[in-house]
Amino acid sequence: MCSNRKPDLKEFLDNLKKPMPFPLKARLYLRNNLLKIKNLQSCCGNHGEPGC
């Protein structure tokens, strides 16, 4: 899981570059960001997925 450290732009971009179909990547990105907003955290808990 993620620690309470600040988000890192390099990790964010690396997660977006992972090879997967665009619809899946967009869905995971949206879901993970909504989780972060809902929980008021900088990490959604799905380390390595787009948007986390």
mmCIF entry with sequence, helices, sheets and N, C-alpha, C, O atoms, coordinates in Angstrom:
data_MODEL
# 
_entry.id   MODEL 
# 
_entity.id                         1 
_entity.type                       polymer 
_entity.pdbx_number_of_molecules   1 
# 
_entity_poly.entity_id                      1 
_entity_poly.type                           'polypeptide(L)' 
_entity_poly.nstd_linkage                   no 
_entity_poly.nstd_monomer                   no 
_entity_poly.pdbx_seq_one_letter_code       MCSNRKPDLKEFLDNLKKPMPFPLKARLYLRNNLLKIKNLQSCCGNHGEPGC 
_entity_poly.pdbx_seq_one_letter_code_can   MCSNRKPDLKEFLDNLKKPMPFPLKARLYLRNNLLKIKNLQSCCGNHGEPGC 
_entity_poly.pdbx_strand_id                 A 
# 
loop_
_entity_poly_seq.entity_id 
_entity_poly_seq.num 
_entity_poly_seq.mon_id 
_entity_poly_seq.hetero 
1 1  MET n 
1 2  CYS n 
1 3  SER n 
1 4  ASN n 
1 5  ARG n 
1 6  LYS n 
1 7  PRO n 
1 8  ASP n 
1 9  LEU n 
1 10 LYS n 
1 11 GLU n 
1 12 PHE n 
1 13 LEU n 
1 14 ASP n 
1 15 ASN n 
1 16 LEU n 
1 17 LYS n 
1 18 LYS n 
1 19 PRO n 
1 20 MET n 
1 21 PRO n 
1 22 PHE n 
1 23 PRO n 
1 24 LEU n 
1 25 LYS n 
1 26 ALA n 
1 27 ARG n 
1 28 LEU n 
1 29 TYR n 
1 30 LEU n 
1 31 ARG n 
1 32 ASN n 
1 33 ASN n 
1 34 LEU n 
1 35 LEU n 
1 36 LYS n 
1 37 ILE n 
1 38 LYS n 
1 39 ASN n 
1 40 LEU n 
1 41 GLN n 
1 42 SER n 
1 43 CYS n 
1 44 CYS n 
1 45 GLY n 
1 46 ASN n 
1 47 HIS n 
1 48 GLY n 
1 49 GLU n 
1 50 PRO n 
1 51 GLY n 
1 52 CYS n 
# 
_struct_asym.id          A 
_struct_asym.entity_id   1 
# 
loop_
_struct_conf.conf_type_id 
_struct_conf.id 
_struct_conf.pdbx_PDB_helix_id 
_struct_conf.beg_label_comp_id 
_struct_conf.beg_label_asym_id 
_struct_conf.beg_label_seq_id 
_struct_conf.pdbx_beg_PDB_ins_code 
_struct_conf.end_label_comp_id 
_struct_conf.end_label_asym_id 
_struct_conf.end_label_seq_id 
_struct_conf.pdbx_end_PDB_ins_code 
_struct_conf.beg_auth_comp_id 
_struct_conf.beg_auth_asym_id 
_struct_conf.beg_auth_seq_id 
_struct_conf.end_auth_comp_id 
_struct_conf.end_auth_asym_id 
_struct_conf.end_auth_seq_id 
_struct_conf.pdbx_PDB_helix_class 
_struct_conf.details 
_struct_conf.pdbx_PDB_helix_length 
HELX_P HELX_P1 AA1 LEU A 9  ? LEU A 16 ? LEU A 9  LEU A 16 1 ? 8  
HELX_P HELX_P2 AA2 PHE A 22 ? ASN A 39 ? PHE A 22 ASN A 39 1 ? 18 
# 
_struct_conf_type.id          HELX_P 
_struct_conf_type.criteria    ? 
_struct_conf_type.reference   ? 
# 
loop_
_atom_site.group_PDB 
_atom_site.id 
_atom_site.type_symbol 
_atom_site.label_atom_id 
_atom_site.label_alt_id 
_atom_site.label_comp_id 
_atom_site.label_asym_id 
_atom_site.label_entity_id 
_atom_site.label_seq_id 
_atom_site.pdbx_PDB_ins_code 
_atom_site.Cartn_x 
_atom_site.Cartn_y 
_atom_site.Cartn_z 
_atom_site.occupancy 
_atom_site.B_iso_or_equiv 
_atom_site.pdbx_formal_charge 
_atom_site.auth_seq_id 
_atom_site.auth_comp_id 
_atom_site.auth_asym_id 
_atom_site.auth_atom_id 
_atom_site.pdbx_PDB_model_num 
ATOM 1   N N  . MET A 1 1  ? 0.829   -1.182 0.000   1.00 0.00 ? 1  MET A N  1 
ATOM 2   C CA . MET A 1 1  ? 0.000   0.000  0.000   1.00 0.00 ? 1  MET A CA 1 
ATOM 3   C C  . MET A 1 1  ? 0.873   1.246  0.000   1.00 0.00 ? 1  MET A C  1 
ATOM 4   O O  . MET A 1 1  ? 2.089   1.173  0.177   1.00 0.00 ? 1  MET A O  1 
ATOM 5   N N  . CYS A 1 2  ? 0.251   2.348  -0.195  1.00 0.00 ? 2  CYS A N  1 
ATOM 6   C CA . CYS A 1 2  ? 0.950   3.617  -0.276  1.00 0.00 ? 2  CYS A CA 1 
ATOM 7   C C  . CYS A 1 2  ? 1.122   4.224  1.108   1.00 0.00 ? 2  CYS A C  1 
ATOM 8   O O  . CYS A 1 2  ? 0.290   4.031  1.995   1.00 0.00 ? 2  CYS A O  1 
ATOM 9   N N  . SER A 1 3  ? 2.190   4.944  1.274   1.00 0.00 ? 3  SER A N  1 
ATOM 10  C CA . SER A 1 3  ? 2.390   5.669  2.518   1.00 0.00 ? 3  SER A CA 1 
ATOM 11  C C  . SER A 1 3  ? 1.768   7.056  2.386   1.00 0.00 ? 3  SER A C  1 
ATOM 12  O O  . SER A 1 3  ? 1.178   7.373  1.353   1.00 0.00 ? 3  SER A O  1 
ATOM 13  N N  . ASN A 1 4  ? 1.892   7.862  3.390   1.00 0.00 ? 4  ASN A N  1 
ATOM 14  C CA . ASN A 1 4  ? 1.322   9.206  3.374   1.00 0.00 ? 4  ASN A CA 1 
ATOM 15  C C  . ASN A 1 4  ? 2.310   10.219 2.821   1.00 0.00 ? 4  ASN A C  1 
ATOM 16  O O  . ASN A 1 4  ? 2.398   11.336 3.333   1.00 0.00 ? 4  ASN A O  1 
ATOM 17  N N  . ARG A 1 5  ? 3.047   9.857  1.799   1.00 0.00 ? 5  ARG A N  1 
ATOM 18  C CA . ARG A 1 5  ? 3.996   10.795 1.197   1.00 0.00 ? 5  ARG A CA 1 
ATOM 19  C C  . ARG A 1 5  ? 3.317   11.565 0.074   1.00 0.00 ? 5  ARG A C  1 
ATOM 20  O O  . ARG A 1 5  ? 2.236   11.193 -0.383  1.00 0.00 ? 5  ARG A O  1 
ATOM 21  N N  . LYS A 1 6  ? 3.956   12.632 -0.361  1.00 0.00 ? 6  LYS A N  1 
ATOM 22  C CA . LYS A 1 6  ? 3.382   13.458 -1.423  1.00 0.00 ? 6  LYS A CA 1 
ATOM 23  C C  . LYS A 1 6  ? 3.399   12.716 -2.761  1.00 0.00 ? 6  LYS A C  1 
ATOM 24  O O  . LYS A 1 6  ? 4.267   11.875 -2.996  1.00 0.00 ? 6  LYS A O  1 
ATOM 25  N N  . PRO A 1 7  ? 2.444   13.028 -3.632  1.00 0.00 ? 7  PRO A N  1 
ATOM 26  C CA . PRO A 1 7  ? 2.427   12.396 -4.955  1.00 0.00 ? 7  PRO A CA 1 
ATOM 27  C C  . PRO A 1 7  ? 3.686   12.754 -5.753  1.00 0.00 ? 7  PRO A C  1 
ATOM 28  O O  . PRO A 1 7  ? 4.220   13.857 -5.635  1.00 0.00 ? 7  PRO A O  1 
ATOM 29  N N  . ASP A 1 8  ? 4.141   11.813 -6.553  1.00 0.00 ? 8  ASP A N  1 
ATOM 30  C CA . ASP A 1 8  ? 5.345   11.998 -7.358  1.00 0.00 ? 8  ASP A CA 1 
ATOM 31  C C  . ASP A 1 8  ? 4.949   11.990 -8.836  1.00 0.00 ? 8  ASP A C  1 
ATOM 32  O O  . ASP A 1 8  ? 4.319   11.043 -9.305  1.00 0.00 ? 8  ASP A O  1 
ATOM 33  N N  . LEU A 1 9  ? 5.315   13.038 -9.564  1.00 0.00 ? 9  LEU A N  1 
ATOM 34  C CA . LEU A 1 9  ? 4.953   13.163 -10.971 1.00 0.00 ? 9  LEU A CA 1 
ATOM 35  C C  . LEU A 1 9  ? 5.544   12.026 -11.800 1.00 0.00 ? 9  LEU A C  1 
ATOM 36  O O  . LEU A 1 9  ? 4.881   11.523 -12.708 1.00 0.00 ? 9  LEU A O  1 
ATOM 37  N N  . LYS A 1 10 ? 6.773   11.612 -11.509 1.00 0.00 ? 10 LYS A N  1 
ATOM 38  C CA . LYS A 1 10 ? 7.397   10.524 -12.272 1.00 0.00 ? 10 LYS A CA 1 
ATOM 39  C C  . LYS A 1 10 ? 6.622   9.218  -12.099 1.00 0.00 ? 10 LYS A C  1 
ATOM 40  O O  . LYS A 1 10 ? 6.390   8.506  -13.076 1.00 0.00 ? 10 LYS A O  1 
ATOM 41  N N  . GLU A 1 11 ? 6.225   8.900  -10.878 1.00 0.00 ? 11 GLU A N  1 
ATOM 42  C CA . GLU A 1 11 ? 5.442   7.687  -10.648 1.00 0.00 ? 11 GLU A CA 1 
ATOM 43  C C  . GLU A 1 11 ? 4.090   7.774  -11.350 1.00 0.00 ? 11 GLU A C  1 
ATOM 44  O O  . GLU A 1 11 ? 3.616   6.782  -11.905 1.00 0.00 ? 11 GLU A O  1 
ATOM 45  N N  . PHE A 1 12 ? 3.471   8.944  -11.330 1.00 0.00 ? 12 PHE A N  1 
ATOM 46  C CA . PHE A 1 12 ? 2.193   9.156  -11.999 1.00 0.00 ? 12 PHE A CA 1 
ATOM 47  C C  . PHE A 1 12 ? 2.317   8.867  -13.491 1.00 0.00 ? 12 PHE A C  1 
ATOM 48  O O  . PHE A 1 12 ? 1.486   8.159  -14.060 1.00 0.00 ? 12 PHE A O  1 
ATOM 49  N N  . LEU A 1 13 ? 3.350   9.412  -14.123 1.00 0.00 ? 13 LEU A N  1 
ATOM 50  C CA . LEU A 1 13 ? 3.546   9.208  -15.555 1.00 0.00 ? 13 LEU A CA 1 
ATOM 51  C C  . LEU A 1 13 ? 3.911   7.764  -15.871 1.00 0.00 ? 13 LEU A C  1 
ATOM 52  O O  . LEU A 1 13 ? 3.475   7.225  -16.889 1.00 0.00 ? 13 LEU A O  1 
ATOM 53  N N  . ASP A 1 14 ? 4.708   7.130  -15.011 1.00 0.00 ? 14 ASP A N  1 
ATOM 54  C CA . ASP A 1 14 ? 5.057   5.722  -15.221 1.00 0.00 ? 14 ASP A CA 1 
ATOM 55  C C  . ASP A 1 14 ? 3.817   4.838  -15.169 1.00 0.00 ? 14 ASP A C  1 
ATOM 56  O O  . ASP A 1 14 ? 3.692   3.896  -15.951 1.00 0.00 ? 14 ASP A O  1 
ATOM 57  N N  . ASN A 1 15 ? 2.897   5.139  -14.248 1.00 0.00 ? 15 ASN A N  1 
ATOM 58  C CA . ASN A 1 15 ? 1.665   4.353  -14.159 1.00 0.00 ? 15 ASN A CA 1 
ATOM 59  C C  . ASN A 1 15 ? 0.820   4.515  -15.413 1.00 0.00 ? 15 ASN A C  1 
ATOM 60  O O  . ASN A 1 15 ? 0.186   3.556  -15.855 1.00 0.00 ? 15 ASN A O  1 
ATOM 61  N N  . LEU A 1 16 ? 0.799   5.707  -15.992 1.00 0.00 ? 16 LEU A N  1 
ATOM 62  C CA . LEU A 1 16 ? 0.009   5.932  -17.200 1.00 0.00 ? 16 LEU A CA 1 
ATOM 63  C C  . LEU A 1 16 ? 0.624   5.269  -18.431 1.00 0.00 ? 16 LEU A C  1 
ATOM 64  O O  . LEU A 1 16 ? -0.081  5.024  -19.410 1.00 0.00 ? 16 LEU A O  1 
ATOM 65  N N  . LYS A 1 17 ? 1.915   4.976  -18.403 1.00 0.00 ? 17 LYS A N  1 
ATOM 66  C CA . LYS A 1 17 ? 2.595   4.370  -19.545 1.00 0.00 ? 17 LYS A CA 1 
ATOM 67  C C  . LYS A 1 17 ? 2.472   2.852  -19.573 1.00 0.00 ? 17 LYS A C  1 
ATOM 68  O O  . LYS A 1 17 ? 2.934   2.220  -20.523 1.00 0.00 ? 17 LYS A O  1 
ATOM 69  N N  . LYS A 1 18 ? 1.860   2.255  -18.554 1.00 0.00 ? 18 LYS A N  1 
ATOM 70  C CA . LYS A 1 18 ? 1.738   0.797  -18.517 1.00 0.00 ? 18 LYS A CA 1 
ATOM 71  C C  . LYS A 1 18 ? 0.899   0.314  -19.700 1.00 0.00 ? 18 LYS A C  1 
ATOM 72  O O  . LYS A 1 18 ? -0.098  0.942  -20.055 1.00 0.00 ? 18 LYS A O  1 
ATOM 73  N N  . PRO A 1 19 ? 1.308   -0.809 -20.311 1.00 0.00 ? 19 PRO A N  1 
ATOM 74  C CA . PRO A 1 19 ? 0.573   -1.315 -21.473 1.00 0.00 ? 19 PRO A CA 1 
ATOM 75  C C  . PRO A 1 19 ? -0.751  -1.970 -21.065 1.00 0.00 ? 19 PRO A C  1 
ATOM 76  O O  . PRO A 1 19 ? -0.765  -3.021 -20.423 1.00 0.00 ? 19 PRO A O  1 
ATOM 77  N N  . MET A 1 20 ? -1.845  -1.339 -21.443 1.00 0.00 ? 20 MET A N  1 
ATOM 78  C CA . MET A 1 20 ? -3.178  -1.891 -21.239 1.00 0.00 ? 20 MET A CA 1 
ATOM 79  C C  . MET A 1 20 ? -4.129  -1.156 -22.166 1.00 0.00 ? 20 MET A C  1 
ATOM 80  O O  . MET A 1 20 ? -3.817  -0.046 -22.597 1.00 0.00 ? 20 MET A O  1 
ATOM 81  N N  . PRO A 1 21 ? -5.252  -1.722 -22.480 1.00 0.00 ? 21 PRO A N  1 
ATOM 82  C CA . PRO A 1 21 ? -6.210  -1.058 -23.370 1.00 0.00 ? 21 PRO A CA 1 
ATOM 83  C C  . PRO A 1 21 ? -6.648  0.282  -22.797 1.00 0.00 ? 21 PRO A C  1 
ATOM 84  O O  . PRO A 1 21 ? -6.795  0.435  -21.584 1.00 0.00 ? 21 PRO A O  1 
ATOM 85  N N  . PHE A 1 22 ? -6.857  1.257  -23.693 1.00 0.00 ? 22 PHE A N  1 
ATOM 86  C CA . PHE A 1 22 ? -7.200  2.605  -23.245 1.00 0.00 ? 22 PHE A CA 1 
ATOM 87  C C  . PHE A 1 22 ? -8.480  2.667  -22.403 1.00 0.00 ? 22 PHE A C  1 
ATOM 88  O O  . PHE A 1 22 ? -8.502  3.378  -21.398 1.00 0.00 ? 22 PHE A O  1 
ATOM 89  N N  . PRO A 1 23 ? -9.557  1.941  -22.781 1.00 0.00 ? 23 PRO A N  1 
ATOM 90  C CA . PRO A 1 23 ? -10.768 2.014  -21.947 1.00 0.00 ? 23 PRO A CA 1 
ATOM 91  C C  . PRO A 1 23 ? -10.532 1.543  -20.501 1.00 0.00 ? 23 PRO A C  1 
ATOM 92  O O  . PRO A 1 23 ? -11.069 2.130  -19.562 1.00 0.00 ? 23 PRO A O  1 
ATOM 93  N N  . LEU A 1 24 ? -9.737  0.497  -20.331 1.00 0.00 ? 24 LEU A N  1 
ATOM 94  C CA . LEU A 1 24 ? -9.419  0.008  -18.990 1.00 0.00 ? 24 LEU A CA 1 
ATOM 95  C C  . LEU A 1 24 ? -8.575  1.036  -18.238 1.00 0.00 ? 24 LEU A C  1 
ATOM 96  O O  . LEU A 1 24 ? -8.821  1.314  -17.065 1.00 0.00 ? 24 LEU A O  1 
ATOM 97  N N  . LYS A 1 25 ? -7.590  1.590  -18.918 1.00 0.00 ? 25 LYS A N  1 
ATOM 98  C CA . LYS A 1 25 ? -6.722  2.586  -18.294 1.00 0.00 ? 25 LYS A CA 1 
ATOM 99  C C  . LYS A 1 25 ? -7.526  3.808  -17.851 1.00 0.00 ? 25 LYS A C  1 
ATOM 100 O O  . LYS A 1 25 ? -7.308  4.329  -16.758 1.00 0.00 ? 25 LYS A O  1 
ATOM 101 N N  . ALA A 1 26 ? -8.454  4.269  -18.693 1.00 0.00 ? 26 ALA A N  1 
ATOM 102 C CA . ALA A 1 26 ? -9.272  5.430  -18.355 1.00 0.00 ? 26 ALA A CA 1 
ATOM 103 C C  . ALA A 1 26 ? -10.190 5.113  -17.178 1.00 0.00 ? 26 ALA A C  1 
ATOM 104 O O  . ALA A 1 26 ? -10.374 5.951  -16.295 1.00 0.00 ? 26 ALA A O  1 
ATOM 105 N N  . ARG A 1 27 ? -10.768 3.912  -17.156 1.00 0.00 ? 27 ARG A N  1 
ATOM 106 C CA . ARG A 1 27 ? -11.662 3.522  -16.056 1.00 0.00 ? 27 ARG A CA 1 
ATOM 107 C C  . ARG A 1 27 ? -10.906 3.452  -14.735 1.00 0.00 ? 27 ARG A C  1 
ATOM 108 O O  . ARG A 1 27 ? -11.394 3.942  -13.717 1.00 0.00 ? 27 ARG A O  1 
ATOM 109 N N  . LEU A 1 28 ? -9.715  2.845  -14.741 1.00 0.00 ? 28 LEU A N  1 
ATOM 110 C CA . LEU A 1 28 ? -8.911  2.754  -13.522 1.00 0.00 ? 28 LEU A CA 1 
ATOM 111 C C  . LEU A 1 28 ? -8.460  4.130  -13.057 1.00 0.00 ? 28 LEU A C  1 
ATOM 112 O O  . LEU A 1 28 ? -8.459  4.415  -11.860 1.00 0.00 ? 28 LEU A O  1 
ATOM 113 N N  . TYR A 1 29 ? -8.078  4.979  -13.998 1.00 0.00 ? 29 TYR A N  1 
ATOM 114 C CA . TYR A 1 29 ? -7.651  6.337  -13.657 1.00 0.00 ? 29 TYR A CA 1 
ATOM 115 C C  . TYR A 1 29 ? -8.784  7.091  -12.959 1.00 0.00 ? 29 TYR A C  1 
ATOM 116 O O  . TYR A 1 29 ? -8.566  7.726  -11.927 1.00 0.00 ? 29 TYR A O  1 
ATOM 117 N N  . LEU A 1 30 ? -9.980  7.022  -13.518 1.00 0.00 ? 30 LEU A N  1 
ATOM 118 C CA . LEU A 1 30 ? -11.127 7.714  -12.935 1.00 0.00 ? 30 LEU A CA 1 
ATOM 119 C C  . LEU A 1 30 ? -11.485 7.124  -11.575 1.00 0.00 ? 30 LEU A C  1 
ATOM 120 O O  . LEU A 1 30 ? -11.695 7.860  -10.611 1.00 0.00 ? 30 LEU A O  1 
ATOM 121 N N  . ARG A 1 31 ? -11.553 5.796  -11.498 1.00 0.00 ? 31 ARG A N  1 
ATOM 122 C CA . ARG A 1 31 ? -11.915 5.143  -10.234 1.00 0.00 ? 31 ARG A CA 1 
ATOM 123 C C  . ARG A 1 31 ? -10.917 5.471  -9.128  1.00 0.00 ? 31 ARG A C  1 
ATOM 124 O O  . ARG A 1 31 ? -11.316 5.798  -8.011  1.00 0.00 ? 31 ARG A O  1 
ATOM 125 N N  . ASN A 1 32 ? -9.626  5.385  -9.429  1.00 0.00 ? 32 ASN A N  1 
ATOM 126 C CA . ASN A 1 32 ? -8.615  5.621  -8.407  1.00 0.00 ? 32 ASN A CA 1 
ATOM 127 C C  . ASN A 1 32 ? -8.610  7.074  -7.941  1.00 0.00 ? 32 ASN A C  1 
ATOM 128 O O  . ASN A 1 32 ? -8.402  7.342  -6.758  1.00 0.00 ? 32 ASN A O  1 
ATOM 129 N N  . ASN A 1 33 ? -8.833  8.005  -8.850  1.00 0.00 ? 33 ASN A N  1 
ATOM 130 C CA . ASN A 1 33 ? -8.885  9.409  -8.437  1.00 0.00 ? 33 ASN A CA 1 
ATOM 131 C C  . ASN A 1 33 ? -10.134 9.709  -7.622  1.00 0.00 ? 33 ASN A C  1 
ATOM 132 O O  . ASN A 1 33 ? -10.084 10.513 -6.691  1.00 0.00 ? 33 ASN A O  1 
ATOM 133 N N  . LEU A 1 34 ? -11.247 9.079  -7.956  1.00 0.00 ? 34 LEU A N  1 
ATOM 134 C CA . LEU A 1 34 ? -12.451 9.266  -7.145  1.00 0.00 ? 34 LEU A CA 1 
ATOM 135 C C  . LEU A 1 34 ? -12.269 8.693  -5.738  1.00 0.00 ? 34 LEU A C  1 
ATOM 136 O O  . LEU A 1 34 ? -12.767 9.263  -4.767  1.00 0.00 ? 34 LEU A O  1 
ATOM 137 N N  . LEU A 1 35 ? -11.565 7.579  -5.627  1.00 0.00 ? 35 LEU A N  1 
ATOM 138 C CA . LEU A 1 35 ? -11.266 7.016  -4.305  1.00 0.00 ? 35 LEU A CA 1 
ATOM 139 C C  . LEU A 1 35 ? -10.404 7.972  -3.486  1.00 0.00 ? 35 LEU A C  1 
ATOM 140 O O  . LEU A 1 35 ? -10.636 8.159  -2.292  1.00 0.00 ? 35 LEU A O  1 
ATOM 141 N N  . LYS A 1 36 ? -9.408  8.575  -4.136  1.00 0.00 ? 36 LYS A N  1 
ATOM 142 C CA . LYS A 1 36 ? -8.544  9.523  -3.425  1.00 0.00 ? 36 LYS A CA 1 
ATOM 143 C C  . LYS A 1 36 ? -9.344  10.720 -2.936  1.00 0.00 ? 36 LYS A C  1 
ATOM 144 O O  . LYS A 1 36 ? -9.139  11.189 -1.817  1.00 0.00 ? 36 LYS A O  1 
ATOM 145 N N  . ILE A 1 37 ? -10.248 11.214 -3.761  1.00 0.00 ? 37 ILE A N  1 
ATOM 146 C CA . ILE A 1 37 ? -11.063 12.367 -3.376  1.00 0.00 ? 37 ILE A CA 1 
ATOM 147 C C  . ILE A 1 37 ? -12.019 11.984 -2.244  1.00 0.00 ? 37 ILE A C  1 
ATOM 148 O O  . ILE A 1 37 ? -12.161 12.726 -1.272  1.00 0.00 ? 37 ILE A O  1 
ATOM 149 N N  . LYS A 1 38 ? -12.669 10.837 -2.370  1.00 0.00 ? 38 LYS A N  1 
ATOM 150 C CA . LYS A 1 38 ? -13.627 10.393 -1.363  1.00 0.00 ? 38 LYS A CA 1 
ATOM 151 C C  . LYS A 1 38 ? -12.970 10.214 0.005   1.00 0.00 ? 38 LYS A C  1 
ATOM 152 O O  . LYS A 1 38 ? -13.544 10.588 1.028   1.00 0.00 ? 38 LYS A O  1 
ATOM 153 N N  . ASN A 1 39 ? -11.761 9.640  0.018   1.00 0.00 ? 39 ASN A N  1 
ATOM 154 C CA . ASN A 1 39 ? -11.064 9.353  1.270   1.00 0.00 ? 39 ASN A CA 1 
ATOM 155 C C  . ASN A 1 39 ? -10.161 10.489 1.731   1.00 0.00 ? 39 ASN A C  1 
ATOM 156 O O  . ASN A 1 39 ? -9.541  10.394 2.791   1.00 0.00 ? 39 ASN A O  1 
ATOM 157 N N  . LEU A 1 40 ? -10.078 11.566 0.945   1.00 0.00 ? 40 LEU A N  1 
ATOM 158 C CA . LEU A 1 40 ? -9.202  12.709 1.264   1.00 0.00 ? 40 LEU A CA 1 
ATOM 159 C C  . LEU A 1 40 ? -7.768  12.257 1.522   1.00 0.00 ? 40 LEU A C  1 
ATOM 160 O O  . LEU A 1 40 ? -7.151  12.657 2.509   1.00 0.00 ? 40 LEU A O  1 
ATOM 161 N N  . GLN A 1 41 ? -7.238  11.410 0.617   1.00 0.00 ? 41 GLN A N  1 
ATOM 162 C CA . GLN A 1 41 ? -5.889  10.883 0.723   1.00 0.00 ? 41 GLN A CA 1 
ATOM 163 C C  . GLN A 1 41 ? -5.141  11.131 -0.578  1.00 0.00 ? 41 GLN A C  1 
ATOM 164 O O  . GLN A 1 41 ? -5.743  11.438 -1.607  1.00 0.00 ? 41 GLN A O  1 
ATOM 165 N N  . SER A 1 42 ? -3.829  10.995 -0.519  1.00 0.00 ? 42 SER A N  1 
ATOM 166 C CA . SER A 1 42 ? -3.032  11.179 -1.727  1.00 0.00 ? 42 SER A CA 1 
ATOM 167 C C  . SER A 1 42 ? -2.814  9.859  -2.465  1.00 0.00 ? 42 SER A C  1 
ATOM 168 O O  . SER A 1 42 ? -2.178  9.839  -3.519  1.00 0.00 ? 42 SER A O  1 
ATOM 169 N N  . CYS A 1 43 ? -3.335  8.758  -1.924  1.00 0.00 ? 43 CYS A N  1 
ATOM 170 C CA . CYS A 1 43 ? -3.185  7.457  -2.563  1.00 0.00 ? 43 CYS A CA 1 
ATOM 171 C C  . CYS A 1 43 ? -4.491  6.687  -2.450  1.00 0.00 ? 43 CYS A C  1 
ATOM 172 O O  . CYS A 1 43 ? -5.178  6.754  -1.431  1.00 0.00 ? 43 CYS A O  1 
ATOM 173 N N  . CYS A 1 44 ? -4.828  5.953  -3.508  1.00 0.00 ? 44 CYS A N  1 
ATOM 174 C CA . CYS A 1 44 ? -6.087  5.207  -3.514  1.00 0.00 ? 44 CYS A CA 1 
ATOM 175 C C  . CYS A 1 44 ? -5.934  3.812  -2.910  1.00 0.00 ? 44 CYS A C  1 
ATOM 176 O O  . CYS A 1 44 ? -6.933  3.168  -2.591  1.00 0.00 ? 44 CYS A O  1 
ATOM 177 N N  . GLY A 1 45 ? -4.700  3.339  -2.748  1.00 0.00 ? 45 GLY A N  1 
ATOM 178 C CA . GLY A 1 45 ? -4.463  2.008  -2.210  1.00 0.00 ? 45 GLY A CA 1 
ATOM 179 C C  . GLY A 1 45 ? -4.207  0.949  -3.261  1.00 0.00 ? 45 GLY A C  1 
ATOM 180 O O  . GLY A 1 45 ? -3.951  -0.208 -2.927  1.00 0.00 ? 45 GLY A O  1 
ATOM 181 N N  . ASN A 1 46 ? -4.272  1.329  -4.526  1.00 0.00 ? 46 ASN A N  1 
ATOM 182 C CA . ASN A 1 46 ? -4.014  0.401  -5.636  1.00 0.00 ? 46 ASN A CA 1 
ATOM 183 C C  . ASN A 1 46 ? -2.693  0.788  -6.305  1.00 0.00 ? 46 ASN A C  1 
ATOM 184 O O  . ASN A 1 46 ? -2.664  1.199  -7.465  1.00 0.00 ? 46 ASN A O  1 
ATOM 185 N N  . HIS A 1 47 ? -1.623  0.650  -5.563  1.00 0.00 ? 47 HIS A N  1 
ATOM 186 C CA . HIS A 1 47 ? -0.311  1.082  -6.032  1.00 0.00 ? 47 HIS A CA 1 
ATOM 187 C C  . HIS A 1 47 ? 0.049   0.407  -7.353  1.00 0.00 ? 47 HIS A C  1 
ATOM 188 O O  . HIS A 1 47 ? -0.075  -0.809 -7.507  1.00 0.00 ? 47 HIS A O  1 
ATOM 189 N N  . GLY A 1 48 ? 0.496   1.226  -8.298  1.00 0.00 ? 48 GLY A N  1 
ATOM 190 C CA . GLY A 1 48 ? 0.910   0.727  -9.596  1.00 0.00 ? 48 GLY A CA 1 
ATOM 191 C C  . GLY A 1 48 ? -0.157  0.840  -10.667 1.00 0.00 ? 48 GLY A C  1 
ATOM 192 O O  . GLY A 1 48 ? 0.133   0.638  -11.846 1.00 0.00 ? 48 GLY A O  1 
ATOM 193 N N  . GLU A 1 49 ? -1.387  1.159  -10.286 1.00 0.00 ? 49 GLU A N  1 
ATOM 194 C CA . GLU A 1 49 ? -2.445  1.317  -11.270 1.00 0.00 ? 49 GLU A CA 1 
ATOM 195 C C  . GLU A 1 49 ? -2.493  2.780  -11.724 1.00 0.00 ? 49 GLU A C  1 
ATOM 196 O O  . GLU A 1 49 ? -2.058  3.669  -10.992 1.00 0.00 ? 49 GLU A O  1 
ATOM 197 N N  . PRO A 1 50 ? -3.017  3.030  -12.919 1.00 0.00 ? 50 PRO A N  1 
ATOM 198 C CA . PRO A 1 50 ? -3.156  4.406  -13.387 1.00 0.00 ? 50 PRO A CA 1 
ATOM 199 C C  . PRO A 1 50 ? -4.004  5.225  -12.410 1.00 0.00 ? 50 PRO A C  1 
ATOM 200 O O  . PRO A 1 50 ? -5.044  4.772  -11.932 1.00 0.00 ? 50 PRO A O  1 
ATOM 201 N N  . GLY A 1 51 ? -3.537  6.426  -12.130 1.00 0.00 ? 51 GLY A N  1 
ATOM 202 C CA . GLY A 1 51 ? -4.268  7.323  -11.249 1.00 0.00 ? 51 GLY A CA 1 
ATOM 203 C C  . GLY A 1 51 ? -3.875  7.223  -9.797  1.00 0.00 ? 51 GLY A C  1 
ATOM 204 O O  . GLY A 1 51 ? -4.373  7.989  -8.972  1.00 0.00 ? 51 GLY A O  1 
ATOM 205 N N  . CYS A 1 52 ? -3.000  6.305  -9.463  1.00 0.00 ? 52 CYS A N  1 
ATOM 206 C CA . CYS A 1 52 ? -2.589  6.165  -8.068  1.00 0.00 ? 52 CYS A CA 1 
ATOM 207 C C  . CYS A 1 52 ? -1.180  6.690  -7.875  1.00 0.00 ? 52 CYS A C  1 
ATOM 208 O O  . CYS A 1 52 ? -0.655  6.657  -6.762  1.00 0.00 ? 52 CYS A O  1 
# 
